Amino acid sequence: MDYQVLLPEVIIAELVFQVYRSGILTQEHRKQLRNLFLNYNLTEEDTTAINRIFHAIRRGWLRIAD
C-alpha cells in the first residue's frame, strides 16, 4: 500500500487493524508511527488509537517484534 498519498486517519486505521490482526507491532509499524507523529498534526481520535496500541503492549495483549 502506498502510504504517501493517504490521509493520516486512513494510515492510522490501517496500521491499528494490521497490528491487532497480527498481534505484533513490527519495526515497519514503528517507523510509520514515528513518521505520523513527526509530520502530521494528529487529531485526538488518532492519538487515542495509537495510545490503545501502546496500552495493549503494556498489558501483554500485543507484542513488539525486533
N, C-alpha and C positions, 0 to 999 in steps of 0.2 A: 504494500500500500504506500502511495506517495504522500507522506505526511506534510510536505512543503505547501501543498495547495489547500489543505483542510483548515477549518477554524479550530482554535484551541479546544472548544467544547466537544467537537467531534473526536479529536485526538484523545482527549481525556476519557471520554466514554468508551472508546475502543480499547484504550490501554487498561482501564479498570476491568472491562469484560475479559480481556486476554489474561490478565493476572489472576482473576478469580477463577476462570475456567481451568487454567493450568495449575494453580496453587503455588506458583513460583514467580517472584519478581526477578527478572533477568537483568544482566548488565545493560542490555539494549533498552529495556524499560526504564532503568535508572537514568540513562543518558537522555531519553525522551522527557522524563520528568524535569531533569535539570534544565534542559532547553526551554521547556514551557515556563518554568519559574524565572529564568533569566530574560526571556524575550517577549513575554506577554503579560498583560495586566489581567490576572485571573479573577473571575467572579467568586463570590462566596460559595456558590454551589460547586464550582470546580475545585476550590480549596478543600471543601468538605469531602468530596470524593477522594481526593488524594490522601487526606488525613485518615480516611477509613482504611485505605491500604496499609498505612503505617500502623494503625491500631491493630489490624488483623495480623500483621507481622509480630508485633509485641505480644499478642495473645497466643501466638503459635499456630494460627489458622492458615497463614501463608508463610512460605519460606523465601529466603534470598539466595539466589544462585550465585556462585563465584565466577 
